Amino acid sequence: MTAGVTTAVRVPRGELRAPRWDWFRPDIEGLRAVAILLVVLDHAHVPGMSGGYVGVDVFFVISGFLITSLLLRELEATGSISIRGFYARRFMRLIPAAALVTITTLVAAWLWLPRVRFRSITMDALTASVYGINYRLAGEGVDYLRAADAPSPLQHYWSLAVEEQFYAVWPVLLLTASLALLGARVIRRGRVAAVMAGVVAVSFALSVHQTGAAVSWAYFGLPTRAWELAVGALVAVSARRCRRMPRAPARIIGPLGIAAVVASAVVLDSGTPFPGYAAALPVLGAAAVIAAGFTHPVGLLHRGPLQQIGTVSYSWYLWHWPVLIITPFAVGLAPNLWVNLGLACLSLAAAALTYVFVENPARTARRLVRRPVRAVAVGLVLSSSVAAVSGAGLVVPLRGLTVGGDAPTIALAPRSADERQLAQTIDASLDTRAVPANLTPTLDVARDDTPAINRDRCNTGTLDNDVKRTCVYGDAQAPRTMVLMGDSHAGHWFPALDVIARQWHLRLITVVKDSCSAADALTTNPVLKRPFVECAQWRRQAWRYIASLRPAVVVMASNGDGGRILGKVGDQDRAWAAAWERSVRKVEVSGAQVVVLEDTPWPHVIVPDCVAAKSSDVRLCARSRSTAVLQRARRALAAAAIASTGAVLVDPTSWFCGRDTCPVIIGNVLVYRDASHITATYARAIEPVLAESLQPVLGGSLDDRRAQD
């Protein structure tokens, strides 16, 4: 997020002094204020500011301009760049305030956030301390199973990581380019600009490509963001030409640049593929403001309030996000617009104090400024301290849960009475208040209580379109085959189906792809923010592969809310029903008996987090049956369409819900590992009722099978 360098640049005695407008730009200080206001208003969910994240792009441009201006001035004055001095200044500018906020956030997270989130947050702190959190977030961004996770109070550090990674290479690249091209102390800025223009072109092209392929890697990665900083650098290299800009066009260009930045914040939203082409508007707008400001700065940016906000913008950026995320838990307030605005003001006050007592003193400390080695050492010690505290947090046990006595375990025998037994257990669980002492899986590991196919990489990833053909489970030597096809909501049934396949002597083949419905429908992927073409390609391969297996049974299941089918006008529910019918008939070509498992009820909360936060009364995490069962009209139409094909339809709702309510703990078992997927433990626990439903298509009863064995 941050510009990463103060707008006021003090030139040491003896160095070549620049004119006043080259080392202090009040309009850039005001532009910083605009950028941080956009970010904060977006994060506070202020209506009309859904694209306020472009403030980060503005900061990138400012950083590229200011850093390059400093480096060019040093090159012109001395013929070289002090790499040690450069990093000493960066360390003292960025690390002290960041370390303070990181450690404070860890303490606050430990005190007030759901305990099960703490270890993930400490990992965020650890990667942030070494400026690598952007790649941690990029990797999780394409992980469909992590997409519903609650936001980390440290995720905004990704922009600091991008800037520090840029700073790691930019001075060296600039020095190398200057020496290689010139061989003299006089810098021919046109040639240096050519190198920077090449960086802009390559990085922007990569950004456009990657935004269409894997938007999280485009959003968080340095290669796809470097062009934004390089645009600011190009303005710095072109400073002499900018100073010759006539005042008349400058009067127009500056306000147009501000308008472009603000328009971006209003027009764009969370559904916009970004950065890609969309980032060009705020980036070029910011560059226009800086370029025009050499001869005619935008007057609005010189106003006192914007100057003051710009001065503390770095600290405000650091504080605002953890305050917005953690404070509602600490004081028991439900976030809303007015609460968020109040918290934004609170974080601004914290930022002002941090600037006065930490940020500015560290940046101007004479003993550190005069001794770059000492400054670098202090920065490394601070970063190491944050890393050490974060590492300690990874091994801290959970605490603070309200725990009751042992709950009865779910013990179902494979008989026709199983469903009645389960219904009784569910009804008894509706009155569970405290977390059972024998809860399984425990809250700290529930997130990872996933099917074996996840660990074996037998679920095709979001960006892949190839069917995994080496994933064989159940009785691997059996002559008959059962196939499981669908998305992760099919995959979460694997633990039960694996047991069933072994009992019925079936070879179990998994054909599963994250976020890809088994129904024949092309939708927009919410993570990729584009048509999910990989899903359509995978599904065609899946049909062919299943046909080649000649299976006895194919079990299909998928997320019940697959979004909007692209290219279909009119009734989306009927379009989904037709999509299911087409896909079932495609599978039936293999000669298999098809079974469609309707979607499981959704709790609509991240269950381990909710149980940890509401451990004194976990009933608050339950959902009504009418809320938990998604898309009832669509479900009914799809059921009729599926039935017309001769497929068997199984509705598992009664295995999760009582008459009116769906609890999140049944017996001693935690039902969900996130906001929609069931735990592997619960899938295994209810295997007998699933087996009872599949018995007609599996052939004979399990008792008969056992007798044969």
N, C-alpha and C positions, 0 to 999 in steps of 0.2 A: 503493500500500500503506500509506503512513505516515499517522499522524494529522496530521502537518504542523505541530504546535505542541506545545511542551512543556506538560506537565500543570501544572507550577509556574509561575504567572503573577505576576511581580513588579510591584507597582503603584508607579509613580514618585511621589516626594514631591509633595504638592500636589494629587494627584488623589483622587477619591472612593474611599475604601478599602472593599473588600468584606469580609464576614465570612470567617473562616479557611476554612470549608468551600467557599466560592465560588471561592477562588483556588488551593487545593491539594486535589486529590482522589486520595489514595493508591489508592482502589479503581479509578479510571480507569487509573492506572499499571499496576495488576495486570491490568486488562482488556486493555490493550495487550499485556501478556505472553502472555495466552491467545491473542490474535489472531495474534501472530507465531509462537507455537509451532504453532498449527494450520497456518499456511502452510508452515513449514519441514518439519513432519512429512509433509505432503502431498507436497511436492517431493522429500523423501527417500524417497518410496514406502513409508512405514510402513503395514503392513496395518491396515485399519479407519479410515484417515484420508484416504480418497479424495476427500472433500469439504472438505478443509482450506482450499481456496481461499476459503471464506466468511470467513476471517480478514481478507481485504481489505475485505469489506463492513463488518465490525466497525470497522476503522480509519476508513472513511468516516464512520460515525456519530459516532465520537469526534471526528474533525476538525470535522464540522459543529457539534457541541456546543461545543467549546473555542473555535473561531474566532468563533462567534456570541456566546458569552459575553463574550469580549474586546471585540468591537465594540459590544455593547449597553452594557457598562460605560463605554466611552469616550463613547458617545452620551449616556448619562445624566449623565456628569461634565462634558462640555464642550458638549453640544448638536450635535456634529459628529463626523466621523471623519477622521483624518489619513490620506488614501490613501497619501501618500508614506511616512509612518511605518509603515503596515501592510505595504507591499511591502518596505520595508527589513528588517523583522523576518522576513518570509517568506524573503527571499533569504538572509539570514544563517543561518536555520534549516535550509534545504534544500540550497542550492547547494554550499557547500564540501565536504561529505561526498560528495554525488552526483558532483561533478567529480572528486574523488580516485578514487572507485571506477570511474567511467567510463574515465578514462585508464589506470588500472591494468588494467582488463579488456581494453582495446585492446592494450596491450603483451603481456599474457598470451595473448590470442587470436593475435597475430602470432607469438609464440614457439611455441605448442603446438597450436593447433587446425589442422585441415586448411586449407591455404593458400587453397583456392578459396572458403572461407567468409568470408575477411577483409573483402572489399569490402562484402558484405551487412551485416556487423557494424558496419563504419564508418558505413554509412548509418543503421543503428539508432542509433549514438552521435550522429550529426548530428541526427537528428530528436528524440532524447531531450534534447539540449542546448537545444532550443527548445520542449520540452514538447509535442511533436506525435507522439510515437511511437505513441500509442494509435490514431491514425487510419491510420498506416502498417500496423499489425498488423490493424486491422479490414479494410482493403482486401485484404490478403493472405489473411485468414481465409476470404473467399468465393471465392478463386481456387483452384479445384480443383487446378491444376497446381503450386501452391505448398504444398498441404496436407501433403505428405510431407516438406517441408524440415525439417532439424534445427532444434531450438529455438535462438534467439539467446540468448547470455549476458546480454543487456541487455533482454530482452522484459519483465521485471518492472517496468521503468520506466514502463509504461503507466499504472499507478495514480498515480504522481507526476504524470504529465501530466494525468490527470483532475482531480486535486486543484488543480493550478495553474490549470487552465482555470476551475474553480469559483471559486477565489480571485480570478480576474481580474474576475468579474462580481458576486460576492456582496456585497462591501462597498458597491459603488455601488448595487446593488439595495436593500440594507438602508437605506442613507442616503436614497435617493430615496423609498422607501416611507414612511419615518419622517417626512420633511419634508412629503410630499404628504398624508399622512393626518392629521398632527398640527398642523404649523405652530407647534410649541412645543417647549421642551426636555424636557418630561415625556413619556416614551414610554408610550403605551397599548399594552401588549404584546399585548393581544387582537387589535388591528387588524393589527399586524405579523405575528402568528401566522396571521391569515387569508391574508395574502400568501404566507407560507411553505407553508401547507396547499395553496394553489393550485399552487405549484411541485411539491409532493409528488404531488398528484393527476395533473397533466398528465404529469410525468416517469414516474410508475409506469405509467400507461396506455400511454405510448409504449414503455416497457420490455417490457411484456407483449406488445404488438403486434409489436415488432421482434424479440423472442425467437422468436416463431413464424414470422417471415419471413426474417430474416437474423441468426442468433444472434451472429456475430462483431461486427457493428455494435452490437448490443445490449450485448454484453459489454464492449467497449472504449470506447464512445461516452459523452461527457459528458451529452447529453440523456437517455439511458436510465439513467444512474447518479446524476444530480443529486438525485433523490428520496431517496437513501440519506443523503447529506450533509444534505439539508433536514430529514430526520427528526431527526437530531441537533440541528439548529438549532431545531426545534420544542421539543425538550426544554429547550434553553437559554432560549427565550422563556417557557416554562411553569415556570421555576425556582421562582418564588414559590409556585405551587400545589404543586409537588413537595415543597417544604419543609414544607408543611402535611399531607403524607401521614402518616396514623397509622403508628406503628412496626409494628403487627401485620401489616397487609397488606404493608408494605415488606419484612418478614422473609421473606415468601413470594415476592413479585414478583422480588426480586433473584436468588435461587437458581434460580427458574424461567427467568429470562432467561439465566443461564449455561448451564442445561440445554438451552435452545433452541439456543444457539450451538453447543455441543458436539454435540448431536444432529444438527444440520445437517451438521457435518463428517463424521459417521459414516454418515448415511443417503444423502447426495448423492454423486455421483461424476461422472466426466468425461462420462458419457452423459446427464446431466441437462440439459434445456434451461434455461439460466441466463443472465441473472438472472431476469427474469420473475417469476411468482408464487413460485418457489422461494426467491428472495432475501428474501422478506418474513420468513421465520422467523429467520434470523440478524440481520437489521436490527432487527426489533422486539425480539428478545432482547437485543441490545446496548443499545437505547434503554431497555428495562425495567431493566437493571442500573444505568444512569446515573441514571434517575429515582428508583429506590428508594434509591440511595446517598446522597441528600440527607438522609434521616432514619435509614436503617439500611443502611450499606454491607455488601456480602458479605464476611464475615470472611476467607475464603480468599484474597481478592485483596490483602489487606494483608500477606501473608506475605513475608518477606525475599527469597527467591529470585525470586518473581514481581515484586517491586518492582525488583530489580536488572535483570532481563531487560526489564521495561517501559522502564527508563531508556535502554537501548541498543537498543531495538526498531527504531528507524529505521535505524541503522547496520547492524544484523543483517540487516534486510530487504535493504539494498543489497548486502551482501557474500554472502549465502548462495547466491543463484542462480548468479552467475558461478563461485563456488568449486565448486559441485556440477557445473557443466557442463564447466569447463576442467581441473580438477585431475586427473580420471582420464586425460586425454590426456597431461598433463604427467608423471605418475609411472608411466604404463603399467598402471593398475589397471582391471579390469572393474568397473563400478558394481554394487553389490549393497547390501542393507539395511545391513550393518555398515559398509561403506565410506562410504555416504551419511551415516550417523549420525556417523561420525568427521569427515567433511568439514563437517557442520553445526556440530559443536563447534569445529572450526578457524575457521569463519567467525564464530562467536560471539566467539572470542578477538580476531579482527581487528576486530570491531565494538566491543569494549571499548576497544581501543587508539584507534580512530578517534574514539570519543566523548570520550576523555580529551584527545587531542592535536589534534583538528580540530573536531568538532561543537560541543562545549561552549565552547571558547575563541572560536570564531567568533561564536557566539550571544551571548556575554557581553562581547565586546571593547568597552571603554568608548568608544574613539574612533569606533567604528562605531555604537554604540547612541545616542550623543549627536548624531551627525551622519547623519541618514537618507540624505541625498544621497550621502554617502560610502559608506554601506552598499550602496545601490542600484548605485553605480558599481562597487564591488568585485564584486557579484554578476554584473553584466553582463560585466565583464572575465573572470571565471571561465567563464561560459557561452560567451563568444566564444572563449576559449582551447580549450575542449573542441570547439567547432565547427570551429576551425581545424585542430586535430589530426585530427579525423575527416575533414575535407575532404582533408587530405594523404594519409590512408590510402586514399582512393578511387583515387589515381593510382599507388600503390606497386605495382611489378610482383611477380608470384609469384616465390618463391624456395624453395630447399631441396629440390627434387624430385630423386630419383635417376633419371637419364635414361640410357638405353642408346643403341644405334645405331639407324639407320633400320630400320623393319620393312617387309616387302614390302606394297605397296598391294594392295587388293582390286581385281582387274581381271577382270571376268567379261564374256564376250561372250554375246549372246543366242542361245545354242545349247543343245542337249539335254545337253551335258556340264557345264553351269554348276553344277548341284548337286554333282557330283563334285568340281569345282574348289573350290567353297566348303567342302565337307567336308574337303578336304586343307588348306585355309587354316586352318580351325577347329582341326584336329588339331595343326598346327604352332604355333598360338597358345597351346595349352595349356601350353607350356613357357616362355612369355614371363614374364620376371621384372621387369625394369626398364621404366619407361615409355618407349615408343618416342620417339626424338627427333623423328620426323615425325608424332606423334599428331595425328589430326584427328577431331572438333574438339578444340582444346586445352582443358585442364581449366578455365581461367578463363572460357571462353565456352560450355562444354558445356550449362550450365543453360538457355541461351537458344537452343540449336540446335533450334528447334521448327519445325513445318510452317508454310508461308506462310499457311495458313488462320487460324492464331493471330494473326499480325500483321495480317491483313486483317479480323479480327473476324468470321470466317465460322464460328466454332464458338460455338454459343449458350451463354451463360453459365449458371451454376448457377441463378440466380433468374429467368431468362427462360423463357418457354414458346413463343415464336414461332419458327417455322422461318425461317432466313435464305434469302431467295429471289433474291438477287442475286449469288450466289457461283458463278461459271462459270469453269472452268479447262479444261485440255487443249486440244483444237482447238475453239475457241468457235463456229466456223461449221459444224462437222460435222453431218450429218443424224442420226447415231446418238448416243445418250446413255448414259453410264455414271454411276451414282449410288453414292456412298460414304455409308453410313448407320451410325451408332452413336455411341459415346462417344469419349473422348480416345484410347482404344486402337484405335479405328478411324481417328481423325485422324492418329495417328503413321504410318499407312501412306500418307498423302497424297503425300509426295514421290515415292514409287515409282509410285503410280497416275497421277500427273500426267504423268510421262514416258511411261508405257504408253498413256495416252489420246492423247497427241500422236502417238505412233508408229502407233497403230491408227486414227487419225482419228476419235476419239470426243470428244464434249463431256462434260466431267466436272463433275457437280453434287455439291456436298458437303452432306450433311444430318447434321450432327454437333452433339451437345450434351454438354458436360462432365459426367462422372459419371453419365450416363444410358444404361443398357444398351439395346441394340437389342431385347432380349427383352421380351415383354409381361408385365412384372412390376412391382408396386408395392413398393418397399423404403423403408427409412429412410435418409435421406441422412446420412452420418457428420459432415458439416460443419454442416448445418442442424439436426441432431438432431431430426428430425421426418419424417413420411411425405413422400416426394419427389413431391408432387403435380404440380409443374412438369414433371417427367419424363413422367408419364403423359399430361399435356395435350399436351406437345410431340410425343410419339410418335404420338398420334392425328392431329395435324396432319401429321406426317411421312408417314404412310401415305397420306393424301389427296393430299399434294403429289406424292409419287412416282407415284401412280396417274395424276395429271394430266400427268406428263412422258412417259408411255409409253416408258420407257427400254428399251434392249436388254439391259443388264446392271445388276444391283444387287449391290454388294459390302457385306456386313454384317460387323461385328466389334465386340467389346466386351470389357471387363474380365472375366476369368474368375471373379472372386470378388465377385459383386455383392451379397453379404450375404443376409439372410433375407427371403423374400417374405412380406409382411404378409397376414394373413387366411388363411394356408395352414397347416393342421395336418398332421402326419405327415412324410413323406419330402420334404425340401426339394430333394434332387437331382432327383427325378421332377417336382417342381413347376417347377423351372428348365427341365428338358427340354421340358415341355409349353408353357412360356412361349416358348421359342425356336420351337417348331413353330407356335404361333399367329401369332407375328410374321412368320415366313417366309411363311406362307400369306397373310397380309394384304398383304405386298409382292408376292407372285406374282399378285395380282389385276391388277397393272399390265401383266401379260404379259411381264415381264422374266425372264431367266434369273438366278436368285439364286445367289450365291457367298458362303459363310460362311467367313471366316478365323478359325480358332480362336485363342485368346489366345496372345500371345508368352510365353516363360518370364520369370519375375521374378527379379531378383538379390537382392531383399529388403534391400538396403543402398542408400544414396544414393551411386551409383557414383563421380561426380567426387570427393566427399569421401573415399571409401574409397581410391581410387587415389592421391589426394594424400597420405593418411596412410600408405599401404602401398606407397609408390613403389619401395621396394627389392625388393618381392616382390608384385606385383599379383595373383599367383595366389591370395593370401589373400582376395581380393574375389570369387572365382568361387564358384559354387554347384553342388551336385550336381544332375543332371538330375531326380532324383526330388523334390528340394526345390523346384526352380525351376518345375516344371509344376504349376499349382494345380488343386485339386479334380478329381482324376483320375476318381473315380466319376461325378461330375456331368458331366464332360466326355464320358465314354463314353456316358452316357444321352442327353445333348443331341445327340451326333453321330448316334446311331441315329434320334432323332426328326427331325432335320434331313434325314437321308438319305431318310426316308419321304416327304418332300415333293417329292423330285426335285431339290432344291438340290445344288450342288456344294460339298463340304467340303474345305478346305485346311488341313493341319496344318503350321505353319511351324517346329516345334520343331527340326528338323534343320538349319535355317538359323542357329541360335543355339548349338547344343550339339553336343559330341562324343558318344561312346558313353555316357559317365558324367558329364561335366562341362560346364558352360556358362560360358565365360570372359566377361569384361567388355571385353576388348580383342581384336579379331579383325583380324589383319593390322596395319595402322596406324590402325584406326578404333575409336574409343570407341563401344561398342554402346549404352549407356544414358545418358540425361541426368539421371535421378533413380533412384528405387527400382523403377520399372516401365516407364517410357516409353522407347522407343528414340530415338536421335538421328536427326534428319533426314538426316544424313550417312550413317548406316548403312542407313537405308531406301532411299536412292538407290543405295547400293553393291550392294544385293542385289536391285535392281529386275529384273535378268534372270531370276532364279529365280522371282520372283513372276509375271513375264510368261509364263514357261514353264508354270506351273501354271494360268494363266488362258487359255492359248491355245485350249483346246477350246471355250470359250464366247465368245471374241473373234472366232473365225472365221479359219481359215487361219493360216499361219506368218508371223512377222515378215519372214523373207526374201522371202516372196511379196508382202508389203505393200511392201517396199522396191523390189521389181522393178516393181510397178505404178506406184510414184512415179517 
